[in-house]
Amino acid sequence: MTKKAMLVLEDGSVYQGFSFGAEAGAYGEVVFNTSMMGYQEILTDPSYAGQIVVPTYPLIGNYGINKQDFESNKIQVRGFVVREECLEPNHYLSTSTLDQFLKEYGIPGICGVDTRAITRRLRSSGVMMGIITSDAPQQALKRLKKLPDYGTVDFVKQVTTDVPYQWEPESIEEAPQTLCKVIVLDCGLKYSILRTMRGMGCQVTAVPATMPAEEILRLEPDGIILSPGPGNPELLDYIVDTVKRLVGQKPMMGICLGNQLIARGFGAKTFKMKFGHRGGNHPVRDLATDRVYITAQNHGYAVDPDSLKDGLEVTYINVNDGTVEGLRHKELPVFCIQYHSEASPGPWDSTYLFKEFLEMVRGKELKKGVNV
């Protein structure tokens, strides 16, 4: 931990630290996450494609890296900025250190920086582009200004699967009886969605985000899930068109980016938030029951409630800022949430929503607040 590195933000602010992980540079949108654990899930979450992540929790890497907590097949973040990197993790499942993990996938990290100061900067000024570098700050800033802005890049096409695949547990003894067939449109899905649905008795198939509606319907699904994913939903009209063609054909659930795509499919608008919601401690109110759930979230865009039409209504709102956290169609079998019902990391308060989806698939009346 002797090589110096720095994080330079587009407003010119500079945060000095030490390099760990891969000895490389990186640029991306700099965001903070308030989870106290789950760094491996965060690093491998495709929704973080194109971003440099700053955990607000100070000690990162203390339980190492294991083979069970991958949410995709690789690290998805472009860079990782922490207060303190744990050099000697202690956990019986650990197979490597955080430093080794980042090196394996060519991802740079910085430690020894004041992550509280970075978080306060992003909360006051909003998320912004940044660059991890060992160059002089002015030189790095000049190079950063020539790079594309996060909101102008379609990251979904970078993270979606190339070919359809069916999810099965590692042990055949863990595979329950198949009750229905679910297609997950992979806009940047987390493996936990597939694990959860397979564990509830579904045959689960992930398909590319670019697959046309006609091909999806030829797979004869009983229900369709639109997954979470990275980036600006305004760039994803090809998926919005697919949503329009699928609505009313099969029961549909949207998660995070899926929530925004369903809203846009019904003519609503989305907007970029100042610093977004990222972490495992976000309170969400169910407007039907007034019950509050603590949720896992990871998104920088939200649905404009004033633009809702064609039968969509708000079902959940964020307690902290009042933004839309869920929608439901008044007549069609369609509902969606802005938070992550699969958690990973975060609380499992909202796993009952997968049960609601399956009840909708089976044509049963939806039940509120039933835990799986």
Secondary structure, DSSP 8 states (H G I E B T S, - for coil): --SEEEEEETTS-EEEEEEEESS--EEEEEEEE--SS-HHHHHT-GGGTTEEEEESSSEE-TT-B-SS--SSSS---SEEE-SEE-SS---TT--B-HHHHHHHTT-EEEESS-HHHHHHHHHHH--EEEEEESS-HHHHHHHHTTS--GGGS--HHHHS-SS-EEE--SSGGG-----EEEEEEESS--HHHHHHHHHTTEEEEEEETT--HHHHHHT--SEEEE----S-GGG-HHHHHHHHHHTTTS-EEEETHHHHHHHHHTT--EEEEEEEEEEEEEEEEETTT--EEEEEEEEEEEE-GGG--TTEEEEEEETTT--EEEEEESSSSEEEESSBTT-SSS--TTTHHHHHHHHHHTT----TT---
